[in-house]
Amino acid sequence: MSLISACCTRPPVKIEYTPKGETFVMENGLRCYITGKKNAKAAVIHLYDIFAMHPNSYHAADIFAEAGFRVILPDLLRDTPVKVEMLGDRQKILKRLNAVGTYPYLRSDLFDVKKYLNEEGFDKIFLTGYCWGAKLAMRLSAEDSSFLGGALFHPSLLDENDFKSAQAPMIIQPSKEDPDFTEWYKELEAKPFGPYCYIQVYDDLFHGYAAGRGEWYLPHIKERADEAFSNAIRGFNRILASKA
């Protein structure tokens, strides 16, 4: 499945936010933002959208941290993100993502991030994915059954095989502009962890509402984005309780 039109045309919002965590560079040169307590109940790997280290990416990571998670936000696109100047040219955006944003290309970085959390003492790890990041979350879950679950916000690039191959519960929250995942979602429901999966379509919001395109300075949009984050956090807590 390709990127939807809105993903390739609508620019990121201009918004300010002061992150509460800290930035560091891993041994492999990957820059990461990390937030939340080192003795948190579980960790989250936060996989951003195509606008990379946008203020809303930091803010969303801090929201999960405030809910009791240790959250790491890796700058996977490094020095080659999708630039605003590319908007309107779907092929140029896809060319960039196909060059530096595929799962095989980023796989070693992703497992280095997991290793970092393991070395901090975390064996309970969740995934959050936004737009293109949702695809990475699904691919990670398909390969590694140790992840406890994932939360996908306005997902892009998913196909039926992602749902068939997922090895953990997924909380899926598309916007009105995203594909209809209803039929593929049944693949998740049929799995042993089906009761911990959840889907909700935000039919009053545009693609990107929980990431770089989220106009969180507008009360209604911030309220709805917070609802989506709350759904994910509640779902993660349910999964943790089932493992206790």
VEXMIVEX-522737 format. One record per atom (N, C-alpha, C): residue number from 1; atom name; x, y, z. Coordinates in pm, whole numbers. Last residue first. Example, Ala and Ser with C-alpha at 12.3 -4.5 7.8 and 13.67 -1.06 7.14 Angstrom:
BEGIN
{2, N, {1285, -225, 708}} {2, CA, {1367, -106, 714}} {2, C, {1290, 3, 787}} {1, N, {1319, -569, 780}} {1, CA, {1230, -450, 780}} {1, C, {1320, -330, 780}} 
END
This chain:
BEGIN
{244, N, {114, -981, 3461}} {244, CA, {156, -976, 3602}} {244, C, {139, -1111, 3670}} {243, N, {10, -971, 3214}} {243, CA, {140, -1039, 3226}} {243, C, {185, -1049, 3371}} {242, N, {-212, -819, 3234}} {242, CA, {-232, -960, 3196}} {242, C, {-104, -1041, 3211}} {241, N, {-103, -571, 3284}} {241, CA, {-177, -638, 3392}} {241, C, {-196, -786, 3361}} {240, N, {-3, -512, 3030}} {240, CA, {88, -533, 3142}} {240, C, {20, -607, 3256}} {239, N, {-244, -482, 2893}} {239, CA, {-151, -588, 2854}} {239, C, {-54, -618, 2967}} {238, N, {-345, -258, 3024}} {238, CA, {-420, -384, 3025}} {238, C, {-329, -501, 2992}} {237, N, {-152, -70, 2951}} {237, CA, {-167, -108, 3092}} {237, C, {-246, -239, 3107}} {236, N, {-201, -49, 2678}} {236, CA, {-72, -99, 2725}} {236, C, {-81, -146, 2870}} {235, N, {-461, 62, 2688}} {235, CA, {-438, -68, 2628}} {235, C, {-307, -130, 2673}} {234, N, {-405, 309, 2805}} {234, CA, {-495, 216, 2874}} {234, C, {-475, 74, 2820}} {233, N, {-244, 414, 2601}} {233, CA, {-188, 393, 2735}} {233, C, {-274, 294, 2814}} {232, N, {-429, 427, 2390}} {232, CA, {-307, 348, 2377}} {232, C, {-250, 314, 2516}} {231, N, {-622, 602, 2493}} {231, CA, {-660, 467, 2450}} {231, C, {-539, 375, 2444}} {230, N, {-464, 829, 2528}} {230, CA, {-521, 762, 2644}} {230, C, {-564, 619, 2612}} {229, N, {-414, 898, 2262}} {229, CA, {-302, 859, 2349}} {229, C, {-353, 783, 2472}} {228, N, {-676, 961, 2187}} {228, CA, {-605, 851, 2120}} {228, C, {-487, 803, 2205}} {227, N, {-724, 1178, 2354}} {227, CA, {-810, 1060, 2364}} {227, C, {-739, 939, 2302}} {226, N, {-539, 1358, 2256}} {226, CA, {-521, 1306, 2392}} {226, C, {-607, 1182, 2415}} {225, N, {-662, 1407, 2013}} {225, CA, {-531, 1343, 2014}} {225, C, {-504, 1283, 2152}} {224, N, {-889, 1539, 2107}} {224, CA, {-904, 1411, 2038}} {224, C, {-771, 1335, 2031}} {223, N, {-775, 1767, 2221}} {223, CA, {-859, 1679, 2302}} {223, C, {-872, 1541, 2238}} {222, N, {-650, 1882, 2000}} {222, CA, {-569, 1836, 2113}} {222, C, {-648, 1738, 2199}} {221, N, {-878, 1943, 1850}} {221, CA, {-782, 1848, 1797}} {221, C, {-692, 1794, 1908}} {220, N, {-1008, 2131, 2017}} {220, CA, {-1076, 2008, 1976}} {220, C, {-975, 1903, 1929}} {219, N, {-813, 2343, 2054}} {219, CA, {-862, 2260, 2164}} {219, C, {-925, 2128, 2121}} {218, N, {-526, 2387, 1870}} {218, CA, {-672, 2392, 1859}} {218, C, {-731, 2295, 1961}} {217, N, {-269, 2324, 1905}} {217, CA, {-308, 2454, 1959}} {217, C, {-458, 2477, 1943}} {216, N, {-228, 2096, 1763}} {216, CA, {-262, 2081, 1904}} {216, C, {-289, 2214, 1973}} {215, N, {-259, 1982, 1489}} {215, CA, {-277, 2123, 1529}} {215, C, {-320, 2128, 1675}} {214, N, {-45, 1751, 1364}} {214, CA, {-143, 1773, 1469}} {214, C, {-148, 1919, 1514}} {213, N, {144, 1670, 1191}} {213, CA, {37, 1753, 1136}} {213, C, {-70, 1786, 1240}} {212, N, {323, 1507, 1335}} {212, CA, {368, 1633, 1278}} {212, C, {261, 1725, 1220}} {211, N, {77, 1348, 1531}} {211, CA, {220, 1368, 1506}} {211, C, {243, 1504, 1440}} {210, N, {-186, 1295, 1537}} {210, CA, {-111, 1263, 1658}} {210, C, {39, 1285, 1642}} {209, N, {-285, 1362, 1283}} {209, CA, {-337, 1434, 1401}} {209, C, {-256, 1410, 1528}} {208, N, {-233, 1248, 1041}} {208, CA, {-124, 1318, 1108}} {208, C, {-163, 1386, 1237}} {207, N, {-531, 1301, 864}} {207, CA, {-409, 1222, 877}} {207, C, {-299, 1306, 942}} {206, N, {-787, 1472, 1057}} {206, CA, {-708, 1449, 937}} {206, C, {-587, 1361, 969}} {205, N, {-1098, 1382, 1219}} {205, CA, {-960, 1429, 1219}} {205, C, {-889, 1393, 1089}} {204, N, {-1337, 1264, 1243}} {204, CA, {-1339, 1410, 1244}} {204, C, {-1198, 1468, 1238}} {203, N, {-1310, 996, 1269}} {203, CA, {-1369, 1045, 1145}} {203, C, {-1387, 1197, 1142}} {202, N, {-1097, 797, 1377}} {202, CA, {-1125, 936, 1412}} {202, C, {-1177, 1007, 1287}} {201, N, {-1169, 468, 1460}} {201, CA, {-1147, 562, 1350}} {201, C, {-1187, 702, 1396}} {200, N, {-1016, 224, 1648}} {200, CA, {-1108, 338, 1653}} {200, C, {-1071, 434, 1541}} {199, N, {-953, -95, 1779}} {199, CA, {-951, -7, 1663}} {199, C, {-1055, 103, 1681}} {198, N, {-750, -323, 1960}} {198, CA, {-853, -219, 1961}} {198, C, {-840, -138, 1833}} {197, N, {-657, -620, 2145}} {197, CA, {-649, -531, 2029}} {197, C, {-766, -432, 2032}} {196, N, {-703, -801, 2336}} {196, CA, {-625, -683, 2377}} {196, C, {-602, -587, 2260}} {195, N, {-834, -1014, 2221}} {195, CA, {-908, -930, 2316}} {195, C, {-833, -804, 2358}} {194, N, {-621, -1139, 2062}} {194, CA, {-725, -1056, 2003}} {194, C, {-800, -965, 2100}} {193, N, {-423, -1313, 2124}} {193, CA, {-421, -1184, 2194}} {193, C, {-528, -1088, 2143}} {192, N, {-471, -1524, 1947}} {192, CA, {-491, -1544, 2092}} {192, C, {-495, -1414, 2171}} {191, N, {-649, -1379, 1662}} {191, CA, {-529, -1430, 1728}} {191, C, {-554, -1446, 1878}} {190, N, {-863, -1250, 1557}} {190, CA, {-867, -1396, 1558}} {190, C, {-748, -1458, 1629}} {189, N, {-798, -982, 1555}} {189, CA, {-901, -1030, 1649}} {189, C, {-900, -1181, 1664}} {188, N, {-622, -974, 1339}} {188, CA, {-573, -955, 1475}} {188, C, {-672, -1010, 1577}} {187, N, {-797, -1016, 1129}} {187, CA, {-683, -1107, 1144}} {187, C, {-625, -1096, 1285}} {186, N, {-961, -799, 1144}} {186, CA, {-1016, -928, 1187}} {186, C, {-906, -1033, 1203}} {185, N, {-821, -600, 1018}} {185, CA, {-819, -602, 1164}} {185, C, {-874, -734, 1218}} {184, N, {-892, -627, 756}} {184, CA, {-760, -678, 797}} {184, C, {-751, -688, 949}} {183, N, {-1144, -500, 766}} {183, CA, {-1132, -642, 730}} {183, C, {-1000, -701, 775}} {182, N, {-1077, -232, 856}} {182, CA, {-1174, -318, 924}} {182, C, {-1155, -466, 894}} {181, N, {-925, -26, 764}} {181, CA, {-854, -147, 806}} {181, C, {-948, -253, 866}} {180, N, {-941, 197, 518}} {180, CA, {-1031, 123, 605}} {180, C, {-963, -11, 639}} {179, N, {-678, 450, 516}} {179, CA, {-752, 335, 463}} {179, C, {-844, 271, 567}} {178, N, {-741, 793, 630}} {178, CA, {-662, 671, 617}} {178, C, {-745, 555, 563}} {177, N, {-897, 1009, 680}} {177, CA, {-830, 1004, 551}} {177, C, {-755, 874, 527}} {176, N, {-985, 1000, 937}} {176, CA, {-1086, 984, 832}} {176, C, {-1023, 971, 694}} {175, N, {-723, 806, 1097}} {175, CA, {-803, 926, 1077}} {175, C, {-905, 899, 967}} {174, N, {-683, 511, 1309}} {174, CA, {-670, 588, 1186}} {174, C, {-753, 716, 1190}} {173, N, {-553, 339, 1537}} {173, CA, {-639, 458, 1543}} {173, C, {-618, 548, 1420}} {172, N, {-512, 36, 1698}} {172, CA, {-504, 104, 1569}} {172, C, {-603, 218, 1565}} {171, N, {-316, -161, 1880}} {171, CA, {-420, -60, 1901}} {171, C, {-410, 35, 1782}} {170, N, {-236, -503, 1882}} {170, CA, {-221, -373, 1818}} {170, C, {-343, -285, 1845}} {169, N, {-56, -769, 2041}} {169, CA, {-177, -688, 2026}} {169, C, {-146, -551, 1964}} {168, N, {182, -950, 1836}} {168, CA, {144, -883, 1961}} {168, C, {18, -801, 1935}} {167, N, {271, -1031, 1596}} {167, CA, {282, -1127, 1705}} {167, C, {248, -1065, 1841}} {166, N, {158, -1004, 1260}} {166, CA, {179, -941, 1391}} {166, C, {178, -1046, 1502}} {165, N, {84, -1120, 1022}} {165, CA, {214, -1155, 1079}} {165, C, {240, -1098, 1217}} {164, N, {-160, -1020, 945}} {164, CA, {-147, -1164, 960}} {164, C, {-21, -1201, 1038}} {163, N, {-97, -751, 924}} {163, CA, {-195, -793, 1025}} {163, C, {-185, -944, 1050}} {162, N, {81, -756, 712}} {162, CA, {123, -699, 840}} {162, C, {31, -746, 952}} {161, N, {-72, -854, 504}} {161, CA, {28, -943, 564}} {161, C, {79, -889, 697}} {160, N, {-222, -637, 421}} {160, CA, {-288, -745, 495}} {160, C, {-187, -836, 565}} {159, N, {-22, -343, 489}} {159, CA, {-93, -435, 400}} {159, C, {-147, -551, 484}} {158, N, {58, 5, 539}} {158, CA, {25, -128, 588}} {158, C, {-41, -212, 479}} {157, N, {114, 269, 473}} {157, CA, {192, 163, 408}} {157, C, {162, 22, 458}} {156, N, {33, 430, 785}} {156, CA, {54, 431, 641}} {156, C, {130, 306, 599}} {155, N, {-197, 508, 1054}} {155, CA, {-93, 426, 991}} {155, C, {-88, 442, 839}} {154, N, {-280, 689, 1282}} {154, CA, {-294, 719, 1138}} {154, C, {-188, 645, 1056}} {153, N, {-90, 505, 1509}} {153, CA, {-169, 628, 1489}} {153, C, {-164, 667, 1341}} {152, N, {-74, 215, 1688}} {152, CA, {-52, 273, 1556}} {152, C, {-148, 390, 1535}} {151, N, {91, 50, 1936}} {151, CA, {-16, 148, 1913}} {151, C, {17, 221, 1785}} {150, N, {160, -288, 2039}} {150, CA, {187, -167, 1963}} {150, C, {66, -78, 1956}} {149, N, {325, -522, 2264}} {149, CA, {212, -466, 2191}} {149, C, {253, -340, 2119}} {148, N, {555, -645, 2359}} {148, CA, {428, -675, 2424}} {148, C, {307, -624, 2347}} {147, N, {810, -815, 2185}} {147, CA, {739, -689, 2207}} {147, C, {597, -719, 2258}} {146, N, {895, -1070, 2125}} {146, CA, {915, -1021, 2263}} {146, C, {843, -889, 2289}} {145, N, {883, -1159, 1868}} {145, CA, {764, -1180, 1951}} {145, C, {779, -1126, 2092}} {144, N, {987, -1015, 1584}} {144, CA, {1030, -1034, 1723}} {144, C, {907, -1042, 1815}} {143, N, {867, -987, 1332}} {143, CA, {995, -1057, 1345}} {143, C, {1026, -1097, 1489}} {142, N, {630, -853, 1374}} {142, CA, {627, -976, 1295}} {142, C, {754, -1056, 1313}} {141, N, {713, -627, 1510}} {141, CA, {631, -725, 1580}} {141, C, {630, -859, 1506}} {140, N, {848, -497, 1300}} {140, CA, {920, -539, 1420}} {140, C, {843, -648, 1494}} {139, N, {633, -444, 1131}} {139, CA, {740, -533, 1086}} {139, C, {824, -584, 1203}} {138, N, {484, -266, 1288}} {138, CA, {427, -394, 1248}} {138, C, {534, -492, 1204}} {137, N, {667, -53, 1307}} {137, CA, {620, -121, 1428}} {137, C, {563, -259, 1394}} {136, N, {690, 26, 1041}} {136, CA, {807, -28, 1110}} {136, C, {765, -106, 1235}} {135, N, {431, 123, 1004}} {135, CA, {477, 9, 925}} {135, C, {597, -56, 992}} {134, N, {432, 341, 1172}} {134, CA, {344, 229, 1204}} {134, C, {385, 105, 1127}} {133, N, {591, 527, 1048}} {133, CA, {645, 456, 1163}} {133, C, {560, 337, 1205}} {132, N, {419, 644, 862}} {132, CA, {520, 549, 815}} {132, C, {581, 468, 930}} {131, N, {203, 714, 1119}} {131, CA, {216, 719, 973}} {131, C, {311, 608, 927}} {130, N, {368, 607, 1403}} {130, CA, {289, 716, 1347}} {130, C, {312, 721, 1196}} {129, N, {378, 372, 1667}} {129, CA, {414, 410, 1531}} {129, C, {316, 508, 1473}} {128, N, {520, 228, 1951}} {128, CA, {422, 324, 1899}} {128, C, {470, 368, 1762}} {127, N, {562, -72, 2133}} {127, CA, {594, 7, 2015}} {127, C, {483, 107, 1987}} {126, N, {703, -186, 2449}} {126, CA, {594, -162, 2355}} {126, C, {645, -79, 2237}} {125, N, {863, -419, 2656}} {125, CA, {877, -308, 2562}} {125, C, {757, -305, 2467}} {124, N, {1017, -550, 2915}} {124, CA, {879, -524, 2874}} {124, C, {880, -398, 2787}} {123, N, {1271, -541, 2989}} {123, CA, {1236, -653, 2904}} {123, C, {1090, -645, 2860}} {122, N, {1512, -311, 3084}} {122, CA, {1374, -328, 3038}} {122, C, {1360, -451, 2949}} {121, N, {1768, -241, 3156}} {121, CA, {1692, -327, 3246}} {121, C, {1549, -354, 3204}} {120, N, {1928, -118, 2985}} {120, CA, {1879, -35, 3095}} {120, C, {1796, -117, 3193}} {119, N, {1955, -319, 2803}} {119, CA, {2070, -292, 2891}} {119, C, {2034, -197, 3004}} {118, N, {1710, -293, 2673}} {118, CA, {1739, -416, 2749}} {118, C, {1853, -392, 2848}} {117, N, {1754, -48, 2548}} {117, CA, {1652, -58, 2653}} {117, C, {1674, -183, 2738}} {116, N, {1954, -129, 2368}} {116, CA, {1981, -21, 2464}} {116, C, {1881, -28, 2580}} {115, N, {1817, -317, 2215}} {115, CA, {1929, -360, 2299}} {115, C, {1960, -256, 2406}} {114, N, {1641, -147, 2078}} {114, CA, {1588, -247, 2171}} {114, C, {1697, -293, 2268}} {113, N, {1831, -10, 1929}} {113, CA, {1748, 64, 2024}} {113, C, {1689, -33, 2126}} {112, N, {1927, -217, 1772}} {112, CA, {2020, -149, 1862}} {112, C, {1943, -70, 1969}} {111, N, {1701, -270, 1626}} {111, CA, {1742, -369, 1726}} {111, C, {1850, -315, 1818}} {110, N, {1698, -38, 1468}} {110, CA, {1584, -71, 1554}} {110, C, {1623, -172, 1662}} {109, N, {1939, -56, 1328}} {109, CA, {1916, 55, 1420}} {109, C, {1805, 21, 1519}} {108, N, {1885, -285, 1174}} {108, CA, {1993, -288, 1273}} {108, C, {1980, -176, 1373}} {107, N, {1664, -194, 1011}} {107, CA, {1652, -305, 1105}} {107, C, {1761, -304, 1212}} {106, N, {1661, -13, 811}} {106, CA, {1664, 39, 948}} {106, C, {1668, -71, 1053}} {105, N, {1649, -164, 578}} {105, CA, {1754, -63, 591}} {105, C, {1771, -21, 737}} {104, N, {1418, -323, 620}} {104, CA, {1551, -385, 609}} {104, C, {1665, -286, 629}} {103, N, {1220, -109, 631}} {103, CA, {1252, -192, 747}} {103, C, {1387, -262, 733}} {102, N, {1319, 203, 477}} {102, CA, {1258, 70, 475}} {102, C, {1298, -9, 600}} {101, N, {1429, 458, 449}} {101, CA, {1325, 436, 548}} {101, C, {1259, 300, 545}} {100, N, {1602, 525, 245}} {100, CA, {1654, 532, 382}} {100, C, {1551, 495, 489}} {99, N, {1474, 466, 0}} {99, CA, {1620, 469, 8}} {99, C, {1669, 457, 152}} {98, N, {1207, 486, 38}} {98, CA, {1257, 358, -12}} {98, C, {1409, 350, -2}} {97, N, {1194, 755, 113}} {97, CA, {1164, 651, 211}} {97, C, {1215, 514, 167}} {96, N, {1264, 875, -134}} {96, CA, {1343, 900, -14}} {96, C, {1320, 789, 89}} {95, N, {1060, 779, -298}} {95, CA, {1198, 749, -332}} {95, C, {1288, 768, -210}} {94, N, {838, 893, -178}} {94, CA, {853, 748, -174}} {94, C, {996, 707, -206}} {93, N, {890, 1162, -244}} {93, CA, {882, 1121, -103}} {93, C, {903, 970, -91}} {92, N, {879, 1150, -521}} {92, CA, {1004, 1195, -458}} {92, C, {1006, 1152, -311}} {91, N, {617, 1069, -563}} {91, CA, {727, 983, -605}} {91, C, {858, 1021, -540}} {90, N, {466, 1288, -467}} {90, CA, {457, 1157, -401}} {90, C, {577, 1069, -436}} {89, N, {498, 1597, -425}} {89, CA, {562, 1504, -518}} {89, C, {570, 1367, -450}} {88, N, {392, 1735, -222}} {88, CA, {328, 1753, -351}} {88, C, {386, 1661, -456}} {87, N, {694, 1798, -52}} {87, CA, {548, 1781, -48}} {87, C, {487, 1817, -183}} {86, N, {958, 1864, -54}} {86, CA, {918, 1746, -131}} {86, C, {767, 1730, -139}} {85, N, {995, 2068, 122}} {85, CA, {1003, 2101, -20}} {85, C, {959, 1984, -110}} {84, N, {1006, 1944, 366}} {84, CA, {881, 2012, 329}} {84, C, {879, 2041, 180}} {83, N, {1169, 1624, 340}} {83, CA, {1170, 1769, 356}} {83, C, {1039, 1830, 308}} {82, N, {1234, 1340, 520}} {82, CA, {1149, 1396, 415}} {82, C, {1138, 1546, 441}} {81, N, {1582, 1326, 627}} {81, CA, {1437, 1318, 645}} {81, C, {1363, 1363, 520}} {80, N, {1865, 1256, 665}} {80, CA, {1797, 1248, 535}} {80, C, {1645, 1237, 551}} {79, N, {2012, 1223, 891}} {79, CA, {2027, 1350, 819}} {79, C, {1955, 1351, 685}} {78, N, {1786, 1010, 1045}} {78, CA, {1914, 1078, 1061}} {78, C, {1919, 1210, 983}} {77, N, {1569, 855, 1056}} {77, CA, {1600, 911, 924}} {77, C, {1729, 992, 925}} {76, N, {1556, 791, 1330}} {76, CA, {1590, 688, 1232}} {76, C, {1628, 743, 1095}} {75, N, {1607, 887, 1608}} {75, CA, {1600, 969, 1486}} {75, C, {1643, 882, 1369}} {74, N, {1405, 729, 1855}} {74, CA, {1525, 729, 1771}} {74, C, {1505, 812, 1645}} {73, N, {1293, 775, 2156}} {73, CA, {1255, 826, 2024}} {73, C, {1381, 831, 1938}} {72, N, {1185, 594, 2431}} {72, CA, {1298, 631, 2348}} {72, C, {1250, 663, 2206}} {71, N, {1054, 607, 2754}} {71, CA, {1028, 620, 2611}} {71, C, {1153, 664, 2538}} {70, N, {915, 442, 3015}} {70, CA, {1044, 492, 2968}} {70, C, {1035, 493, 2816}} {69, N, {594, 530, 3155}} {69, CA, {679, 451, 3066}} {69, C, {813, 522, 3042}} {68, N, {401, 676, 3294}} {68, CA, {476, 574, 3364}} {68, C, {567, 487, 3279}} {67, N, {286, 887, 3175}} {67, CA, {195, 779, 3212}} {67, C, {270, 660, 3273}} {66, N, {494, 1042, 3100}} {66, CA, {416, 1088, 3216}} {66, C, {318, 982, 3263}} {65, N, {566, 902, 2871}} {65, CA, {655, 902, 2987}} {65, C, {579, 942, 3114}} {64, N, {359, 965, 2699}} {64, CA, {372, 826, 2744}} {64, C, {463, 817, 2866}} {63, N, {422, 1238, 2674}} {63, CA, {290, 1197, 2724}} {63, C, {295, 1052, 2774}} {62, N, {672, 1238, 2559}} {62, CA, {660, 1281, 2699}} {62, C, {525, 1242, 2758}} {61, N, {604, 1160, 2300}} {61, CA, {691, 1074, 2382}} {61, C, {679, 1109, 2529}} {60, N, {458, 1385, 2225}} {60, CA, {391, 1256, 2237}} {60, C, {473, 1159, 2321}} {59, N, {666, 1577, 2221}} {59, CA, {552, 1592, 2313}} {59, C, {481, 1458, 2334}} {58, N, {833, 1486, 2017}} {58, CA, {884, 1496, 2154}} {58, C, {769, 1498, 2254}} {57, N, {646, 1514, 1811}} {57, CA, {706, 1383, 1838}} {57, C, {763, 1380, 1980}} {56, N, {589, 1784, 1804}} {56, CA, {484, 1693, 1850}} {56, C, {538, 1552, 1878}} {55, N, {830, 1891, 1695}} {55, CA, {793, 1915, 1835}} {55, C, {686, 1821, 1888}} {54, N, {989, 1631, 1499}} {54, CA, {895, 1744, 1508}} {54, C, {861, 1768, 1656}} {53, N, {1189, 1455, 1382}} {53, CA, {1194, 1510, 1518}} {53, C, {1114, 1641, 1529}} {52, N, {984, 1344, 1116}} {52, CA, {1097, 1315, 1205}} {52, C, {1085, 1384, 1341}} {51, N, {795, 1348, 928}} {51, CA, {853, 1477, 964}} {51, C, {951, 1467, 1080}} {50, N, {692, 1095, 901}} {50, CA, {792, 1137, 803}} {50, C, {854, 1273, 834}} {49, N, {670, 999, 1252}} {49, CA, {619, 1005, 1116}} {49, C, {726, 1064, 1024}} {48, N, {852, 775, 1487}} {48, CA, {788, 898, 1439}} {48, C, {735, 890, 1296}} {47, N, {819, 548, 1722}} {47, CA, {859, 554, 1582}} {47, C, {782, 666, 1512}} {46, N, {936, 471, 2029}} {46, CA, {848, 566, 1963}} {46, C, {898, 589, 1820}} {45, N, {926, 211, 2240}} {45, CA, {1003, 261, 2127}} {45, C, {908, 342, 2040}} {44, N, {889, 207, 2587}} {44, CA, {822, 227, 2459}} {44, C, {925, 274, 2357}} {43, N, {891, -1, 2884}} {43, CA, {950, 95, 2791}} {43, C, {870, 99, 2661}} {42, N, {758, -10, 3221}} {42, CA, {787, -69, 3090}} {42, C, {843, 40, 3001}} {41, N, {764, 125, 3461}} {41, CA, {702, -8, 3458}} {41, C, {729, -84, 3328}} {40, N, {1084, 287, 3531}} {40, CA, {946, 283, 3481}} {40, C, {896, 139, 3471}} {39, N, {1329, 363, 3623}} {39, CA, {1262, 251, 3692}} {39, C, {1115, 242, 3651}} {38, N, {1395, 581, 3479}} {38, CA, {1470, 459, 3451}} {38, C, {1411, 338, 3522}} {37, N, {1117, 778, 3359}} {37, CA, {1205, 729, 3465}} {37, C, {1274, 598, 3427}} {36, N, {1127, 983, 3060}} {36, CA, {1065, 892, 3154}} {36, C, {1166, 835, 3251}} {35, N, {1306, 978, 2749}} {35, CA, {1228, 1047, 2851}} {35, C, {1158, 945, 2939}} {34, N, {1533, 1048, 2488}} {34, CA, {1481, 954, 2587}} {34, C, {1417, 1030, 2702}} {33, N, {1618, 1058, 2151}} {33, CA, {1560, 1133, 2262}} {33, C, {1505, 1030, 2359}} {32, N, {1916, 986, 1967}} {32, CA, {1789, 945, 2029}} {32, C, {1748, 1047, 2135}} {31, N, {2117, 926, 1684}} {31, CA, {2072, 1023, 1784}} {31, C, {1934, 981, 1836}} {30, N, {2351, 686, 1612}} {30, CA, {2208, 718, 1607}} {30, C, {2170, 812, 1721}} {29, N, {2608, 596, 1630}} {29, CA, {2586, 730, 1575}} {29, C, {2441, 772, 1568}} {28, N, {2642, 364, 1764}} {28, CA, {2636, 354, 1617}} {28, C, {2609, 488, 1550}} {27, N, {2623, 440, 2028}} {27, CA, {2755, 406, 1976}} {27, C, {2756, 398, 1824}} {26, N, {2386, 716, 2036}} {26, CA, {2427, 579, 2060}} {26, C, {2562, 553, 1995}} {25, N, {2355, 1026, 2188}} {25, CA, {2394, 957, 2065}} {25, C, {2443, 818, 2101}} {24, N, {2072, 1195, 2338}} {24, CA, {2205, 1134, 2343}} {24, C, {2231, 1065, 2209}} {23, N, {1862, 1423, 2507}} {23, CA, {1907, 1367, 2380}} {23, C, {2047, 1309, 2398}} {22, N, {1598, 1401, 2752}} {22, CA, {1731, 1439, 2707}} {22, C, {1767, 1366, 2579}} {21, N, {1278, 1541, 2837}} {21, CA, {1382, 1441, 2849}} {21, C, {1517, 1492, 2804}} {20, N, {1096, 1734, 2779}} {20, CA, {1128, 1713, 2921}} {20, C, {1241, 1613, 2943}} {19, N, {1088, 1990, 2524}} {19, CA, {1097, 1850, 2568}} {19, C, {1143, 1839, 2713}} {18, N, {871, 2237, 2460}} {18, CA, {999, 2218, 2529}} {18, C, {1005, 2076, 2582}} {17, N, {731, 2341, 2153}} {17, CA, {723, 2251, 2268}} {17, C, {863, 2237, 2327}} {16, N, {535, 2504, 1904}} {16, CA, {650, 2501, 1994}} {16, C, {625, 2404, 2110}} {15, N, {461, 2465, 1557}} {15, CA, {419, 2463, 1696}} {15, C, {543, 2453, 1783}} {14, N, {334, 2434, 1251}} {14, CA, {437, 2508, 1323}} {14, C, {389, 2524, 1467}} {13, N, {266, 2114, 1102}} {13, CA, {225, 2236, 1170}} {13, C, {346, 2303, 1233}} {12, N, {373, 2000, 777}} {12, CA, {366, 1988, 923}} {12, C, {323, 2120, 984}} {11, N, {153, 2004, 482}} {11, CA, {277, 2033, 556}} {11, C, {261, 2011, 706}} {10, N, {13, 1763, 269}} {10, CA, {-12, 1856, 379}} {10, C, {116, 1878, 460}} {9, N, {110, 1573, 77}} {9, CA, {80, 1711, 39}} {9, C, {69, 1808, 156}} {8, N, {137, 1312, 151}} {8, CA, {236, 1365, 56}} {8, C, {215, 1512, 23}} {7, N, {-74, 1254, 307}} {7, CA, {59, 1235, 365}} {7, C, {166, 1301, 278}} {6, N, {-288, 1282, 137}} {6, CA, {-267, 1383, 241}} {6, C, {-128, 1375, 301}} {5, N, {-270, 1045, -21}} {5, CA, {-244, 1177, -78}} {5, C, {-212, 1282, 27}} {4, N, {-95, 776, 147}} {4, CA, {-215, 844, 102}} {4, C, {-180, 985, 54}} {3, N, {158, 559, 24}} {3, CA, {120, 670, 112}} {3, C, {-6, 735, 58}} {2, N, {47, 226, -74}} {2, CA, {126, 348, -85}} {2, C, {85, 450, 21}} {1, N, {85, -119, 0}} {1, CA, {0, 0, 0}} {1, C, {88, 124, 0}} 
END
